[in-house]
Amino acid sequence: MRSSALTVSLAMALSVGLALAIFGLRIANPHDVSWISKDIVTGQFGWEVYRADPAHWYPVITDRYSYPLTMPLAMFDNLPLLALAVKMLTPAGPTQIQYLGPAFLFGLALQALFAWLLLREATGRQTGRDYTIAIFLGTMFFTTAPILLTRVYFTHMSLSLQWPLIASLWLYARSNRMSLSRTLRYFSILEFVAASINPYIMAMTLMIYSGLILKLAVDRKLRLGNCVFVIVPVLIGALGLLVSGFIDPFAGKLLPGPGYGHFSANLYSLFNPMSEYFGPALLPDLLTSTSGQYEGFGYLGLGALLLVGGSLIFTRIRGENGDGLFPPLLVVSFVAFLLALSTHFSFGRYSFDVALPSWLFTVLAVFRSSGRFIWVVEYCLIFIAIAALIRLLRPRHAAIALGLAALVQTIDLARPMAVMNDRFARIHGSEKFTDPVYQGLGQAHDTLIVLPPWQCQLWNEPRHDYAYSTYENISNLVMDNHLRTNSFYAGRTPVAQANYHCVTAIAAIGKQPAEPRTAYLLSPWMFRLHGAHIAATHLCDFADRLFICRADRGHAGLSPRAVQADASHGDLAPPDTYKP
């Protein structure tokens, strides 16, 4: 027992240490936000604005990033319940803090722990043989999975917490020796936790849970008396989404997120290293049918591919089915693969679309980044391959086989890990406005109104009011000055909020005097519409291709730069962007 505790502790420490070696010590420091860039800026923005709100605590909402409307923190790629706990411990201060980096490292340690428990559970604890080395090597395949590491590089930090998938496999494996009531109780707890992380994570754990239901049906243990209780983990998961704010019953309909089919997996996904995102592995890059199929990245690594291929063949020859554990998971993997492919069925750069009834398409399109379901396939295959190999071989032979596979995997992943380390080291924060006119904005203002708000632009149009990445500048301006704002970059936006911010609020600008405690940030076209009205009480300047109007300059009107910029944009045609 003591030896097992030391070994699993070593696996956890080694996994975290390797992540720190790749991504740097910065992610472990709550006071270091220099590594935060790209999509994670929206998560940091949501968290800091929520943290600065003394009025709203629970449920996890605030009106400071969609002012004057409230919006759940969950829409900003955060961990809402963890954010609530951190907010209680660290109220708003003069500097930013981040919790997503430490959360990832803690989740990675949990991934190692549950991978160890999973393999120990499924490889015959009762045999008395010492498979410690083999289980240790197998654990490292889970904690160094490319699908995990790339999520940090993509800065999708909540999606880097993939340990609930491994925990659900562990609960599935131990169901053979546990009562159904106890298994359902633990699955219910896990679904609530997964729902507090991300809806995709919860959906994937439910898919593995469906494997348990399938196994119960095959084993004829699913009777009328316990069928009612089987639905409990699903209901608890839904409750978790509600409590965390991923489901907001008062928000109304959400704007449909475009991209279903575009953000899909490819039939090649398990074999495609996608060096543009992951780094140059031993296998060559393969073509994809859409630019969004990075969401379906599922490269196993050459060592894991050899392990899965050889083990499945060996298992088939020897007739090993893991005491009935493996077949249901293979069915789940097949279904997950189909969901990952979406209705845009692609084979390399060739593809065709599958026609479905509109109601079914609407249901599937809720998970627009369907390619992520490839994670279920990968973790199930790795588990089956390693567990079957250990069950069929003597301890020394299993350790040798896994050691060879780990060696190939290390050689294959070494360069991608080095590339990710180099890419991450080059990140030195996100974009900020540098002109002096933006400095000290929060000293006399408590609100920043952006016209048009970032979320109101149609990014598939040929011309925009300002660049896509401007959300970074605006977000940092709001965070650094502790402002509330109407402009945000969220995963999904309620239709009612889009109507308000993109139509109603813009139309009302000229009907009332500009607020003295409010600063205004306007695109050139919006300044043509509302600049004169705001400049009656504010001094408007022009910097970074935007007009900034402040009420703390002692006089109103236009600066020389603003006059020149306004004149140069006199023939600007209105973009068709102000509609939800």
N, C-alpha and C positions, 0 to 999 in steps of 0.2 A: 504493500500500500504506500509506504514511504517513497519507494522507488518510483511508483507511478506519479505521485504528487510532484516529485522533483522533475520528472520528465515532462509532464504537462506544463509545469511552470517554465521550464526551459523553452518549450515550443511557443508559449505565449510571449515570453521575453524576446525570443529570436524573431518572431513575426513582427512585433512592434519595432525592434531595433532595425530590421531590414527596411521597414516603411520609413523610419526616420533617416536612414542612410539614403534612400531614394529621394524623399521629398524635403529633407532638411529638418533641423530642430525647430524652425520657425513655427511649424504647424502645431507644435506642442505648447507654445507660449501663448497664453490667452491675451497678452498685451501686445503681441506682434501681428499686425494686420498687413504687413508688407507683401505677403504672398497672395493676398486676396485680389483676384482680377476676374475678368470675363463674367460668366454667369453667376459666380458666387457673390459678386457685388450685390446682386439683388437680394440674396439671402442676408448678407451683412447689413444692407440698408433696412430691410424689414425688421431685423432683430434690434438694431440700434434705435430706430424710430419707436418701436414698441417699448423698448427699455426706457426711453425718455418720457413715457406717458405715465404720470402718477395716478390717473383716474381709472384706467382699464387694466384689470388684472386677470379675471377669469369670467367667462371664457376668454381665450387668448386672442383678443381683438384690440384694435385701436382705431381712432379716426385721424391719426397723424400722417399716414401715408396716402390716404384717399380722401383728404379733407374736403368737405366736412362730413363725409360718410364713413361709417365703420367698416372694417374689413378684417377677416381672420389672418393671423400671422402665417397660417398654414399655406396660404397662397404664394408665399415668398420662399419656398424651398428651405424651410426651417424645420426644426424638431420642436413643435409648439410646447409640449409639456415639459421638456427639458429646458426650453427657453424661459418658461414660467418659473421654474426652480432657480435658474441662474439669476433671473431678474430679482427674485427675493433676496439673493445673497449679494448681488452687486448692482445696486441702484445706479441710475445714470450719473456719469461723472464727466470730467473735462476731456477724457480720452476714450477712444474706442477699445472694446475688448471683443474677442471672438471665442466661441465655444465649440465651433464645428470641427476644428482640428483635433482638440483633445477628445471629442466625442468619437471621431473616426478611429483614433488610436485605441480607445477603450473598446470600441466595437470590434476591432481587429483582434484584440486579446480574447474577447468572447468568442470570436470565430474560431480561434485556435482551441479554446476550451471545448466548445461543442463538437468540433471536428474530432478531437481526441475521444470524447465520450461516445460519439456516433460510431467510430471505428471499433472501439473497445466493445461496445454493445453488440455490434453486428457480426463480430468475428469469433463468437463462441467463448464467452467469459468462463464457461464451466469446464473448458478443456484442461485448464491448469497449465497450459504451455505459456511461455514467456514471449509474447509478441511485441514487447515494448518498443524495440528499435523499428520494427515494421510499421507500427501504429504512429510512431513519431514521424517517420518519413512520409507516411500517408497524410498526416495532419498538415504538413508544409505545402502539399499540393493545394489544399483549400485556402491557405492564407497568402499564397503567392499567385493566386489565379489571376491571369491577365484581365478578366472581366471586372475584378475588384480594383486593381491598380489603375486601370484606365479611367475609372469613375472619378478618382481623385484628380487625375490630369485634366479630365473634362470639367473639373470643379463642380461636379454634381455631388456635393458632400453627403446629403441625406441618403443618396443612392449607394454610397460607399459602405453603409451599414447593412451588410448582407448577412450578418450572423443569424437573423431569424430564420433564414432558409435552412441553414445547417441545424439550427435548434429544432426546426420542424421535422427534419429527417431523423434526428435523434429520437424525438417523441414517437415518430412512426416506427423506428426500429425497435424501441423498447416496448411497444404495444403488445408484443408477443408474450411478455411476462408480466404485464400490468393489467389491472382490471380496466374495463371500458370506461367506467365512471371517472377513474383517476386520469386516464389518458385524455378524456374530454375536458376535464378540469384544467389540466396543464395546457392543452391546446387553446382553451378559451383565454387563459392568461397571455399566452404567446400572441394570439391574434390581436388582443387589445394593445400590446406593446408594439407589434408590427404596424398596426393602424396609426399609432402615434408617431411613427417614423415617416412613412410614405405609403400612399395607396397602392403603388406598384409592389412594394415589399409585402404588403398585406395580401394582395391578390396572389402572389407567388406562393406564400405560405399556405393559402387556402387551396391552391392546386395540389400541393403535397398532402394536405389534409384530405383532399378528395381521393388520393391514393389509398389512404387508410380506410375510407368508406368502401372503396372498391375491394380492398382486401377483406374487410368484414363480410361483404356480400359473397365473395368467392368462398370464404371459409364458413359460410352460413351462420354467422354470428350476428347478423343484422336482422333483428326480429321486430315485430310490431311494437313491442313494449319499449324498445330503446331507440326506435327511429325518431321519436320526438326529440330526444336529447341530442341527437347527432347534429341538429341545426343550431345548437347553443353556441359553439365557437363562431359560427357565421354571424349570429346576432350580436355577440360580444365584440366582434371585429367592427361591425357597423356602428356600435355604440362608441368604440374608440375613435372612429372617423368623425363622429358627431362631437365628441368631447374635445378632440384636438382641433376642430375647426375645418377639417377637410370637407365636411358636409355642413353647409350653413343653411338651415331651413328658412331663414329670413331674407336670404340674399336673392332668391328668385333664380331664374334660369341663367346658366353661365354661357358666355359666348363660346361657340364651338371652336375647339383648338384645331387648326388646320394641320395636316401632315400625316394622317393615317394612311398607310401604304407607302408613303415616302420614307418614314422613319421605321423601316421594317428590317427583318433579317433576310439573308440570302442563303440559298442552299449550300453555299460555300462557307458560311460563317465560321464553322468550327475549324476551318483550315486556313482562314485568311488573316494574316497578322496585321494588315492595315498599318504599314509602317508610318504613314502620315500622322497617325494618332498614337500608336503604341511604340514604334521604333522598329528597326530592321532586324527581324528574326531570321532563322536559318531557312525557313520556307519563303517562297516568293509571294509578293502581293498578288491578289486575284482581283479581277474586275467586279464592280458592283453596278447595279442597274439604276440607283439613285444616289445623289450625294448625301442623303440623310441616312444611309445604311450603316453609318458609324454607330447608330443607336442599337443596331443588331450585332455589334461586335461580340464575337463569342469564341475567339481563338483560344484553343486549349493549351497550346504549347506543344512542341514536338515530343517531349518526354511523356506528357499526359496523353497525347494522341496514340503513341506506341503502347502505352499502358492500357488505355481503353480498348484499342483494337485487339491487342494480344490477349488481354484478360477476357474479353467477351467471347473470343474464339475458344479459348481454353475452357471457359465456363460452359459453353455450349457442348463441347466434347465430353466434359465430365458430368454434365447434367446438374450442375449446381444452381439452385434457385434461391439460396439464402433463406431457407425455411419459409419460403413463400413470400419473402420481402421484395425480391427483385421484379417479378412480372408486373405487379401493379405500378411500380415506378417507371417501368419501360413504357407502359400505356400512358402514364402522366407525361412522360418526356415527349412522346409522339404528339400528344395533343398540344403541349406547350410549344413544340416546334412549329406546328401548323398555325398557332396563334401568333408566333413571332414572325412568320412569313407574311401574315395578314392576307388581305384579298389581292395584294400586289405580289403574285407568285413569281419569284425571280431565280434564275439560274445563271450566275455570272452577270453579264450585261444584258442577257435576254430575259424577258418577262412577259407576263400576260395577266390581265385582271380577271378575277373571279366574280361573277355577278351573284349578289345575295339579295334577299328581300330587304327593303329599306329599313324595317324595324330592327333586323338583325345587324345590319351595317351600322345603324345608330348606336346599338349596344356595344359593338366591338370598337367603334371609333372613340369611345370614352377613353380608352387607353391608346392614345394616338401614337405613342412611341412603342408600338407593339414589339419591336425587335428586342426589347429588354427581356422578354419572356424566354429568350435563349439561355438565360442564367439558370432557369429550372432544369433545362436539358443538360447543361454542363455539370452542375453540381450532382445531379442524379447519376450521370454516367461516371463521374469520378468516384462517387461513393460505391456504386456497384462494382466497378473495376477493381478498386483497392480491396474492398471487403471480400469479394470473391477470391481474389488472389491469396489473401491471407488465410481464408478458410480452406483453401485447397492445397497449400504448401506448408512445409515444416517452417518453424520460426526462422532458421538461418536462411533457407531458400527464399522465403518471402522477403526477408531483409535485403538479400542480394538483388532480387528482381526489382524491388522498389528503389534500392540504391542506384542501380543502373539507370532506371527511368528518371530518377531525380537528377543524376549527373547530366543526362541528355537535356532535361528540362532547364537545368542551370546554364548550360552552354547556350541553349536556344534563347533564354530570357536575359542573358547578361547584357547584350548590347541594347535591347529595348529599355532595360532598367537604367543603364548609363545615359541613354538619350533622354529619358524622362527626368533624370536627375539634372541634366544640363538645362533642359527646357524650364524646369521649375526654378533653378537657380537664377535664371535670367529675369524672372518676374520681380519687379520692384514696385508693386502697388498698381492701382488702377488710375485711370485718367482723371485729372482734376483741372478746373479752371485756374489759369495762372495769372490772368490779368489782375492788377491791383484793385480794380473796381469791384471785384467780388470779395475782397477781404473785409472781415469784421461785419459781415452781413447780419449776423445774429445779435449784435449788440443793441440794435434799435428795432429789429423786426422779429416776429415770432412765426411768420408764415411766408412761404414762397409759392406764388401761383405761377405756373408755367402755362403758356398759351402758344400752341396747343399742348396739352399734356402728352408725355411720351407715348402712353398707351393708345392715343387716338390716331396715330399715324398708320397708314396702310403700307406695310413694308414691301409689298409686291408691286407698288407703283414705280414708274421710272424716275420720279423726282420727289424728294421729301423736303420738309421744312428744315430738318437738321439730321445729322448723321445718326445711324443706328446706335453707335457706341456712346452717344451723348448721354444716355442714361447713367453711365458711370460718372460723368462730370456732375450731373444734377444730383445723383445720389450722394456723392461725396460732399457737395455743397450743403445739402440738407443735414447730413450727419455731423459734419464739422461745426455747423452753426446751431445745432439743436433746433431745427425748424420743423414745422409741419408743412405738408405740401399736397398738391392735387395730382402730382405726376409720379408714376411708378411703373415698374416692369415686374409683372406678376405672371405666374404660370397660367392662371385663368382669371378672367374678369367677369363679374356678374353683368348681365345685359342692362339692368337698371342703372348700375354705376356708369357703364359706358355711355348710356343715353344722357345721364346727368353731366358727366365731365366733358363729353365731346359735342354736345348740342346745347343743353339747357344752360349750363354755367357760362359757356362762351357767349351765348346770346344775351346773357344778363349783364355782361361786363359794362356796357355803356349806359346802363339804366340806373346806376348808383355810383356815388363818388368812390374813388380808389381808397382802400383802407390804409390809414397811416402806419399801422404796424405790419403791413404786408409789402413785401418786395415782389416785383413782377419780372418774369423772364419771358420774352416774346421772340418768336421767329420773325424774320423780315416781313412775311405776308401778314401775320397777326398784328405787327406794329402798324402796318398800313391801315388796318381796320380800327384798332383801339389805342394806338400810340398817343394821339392828341388828347384823348380823354384822360389817360393815365398821367401824361406829362403835365396836366393841369395842377397836380398836387405832388408829383414825384419828379426827380431829376433822372432823365433817361440817358444812358451811355450805350456804346456799342463795343462789344469785345467778344472774341471767340465765335463770331458769326451770329451772335444773338444780342438783342437789346435787353439791357438790365436796368430797371427803374427802381430807384431807392427813394425813401422818404426822409432820410437822415442827412441830406447834404445842405440843408439850410435854405435852399431855393428849388424851384421847379423849372421844367422846360427840357431842352435838349442840349447835350454837350456838343462841341464841334464834331466829334467823331460820329455822334448819332445823326446830326444834320447831314453830314456827308454820306453816311450809310443809307439813310432814308432816301436821299436823292438818287443814289445809285441803284436802288431797288424800285424805282418809280414805275417801271414797266413790268413788274413781276406779276405773272399770271397766277391766279389762285389755284393751289393744288386741291385735288379732290380727296381730302383726308379727314374732314371733320364729320364723320358718321360712324357709328358703331357697326 
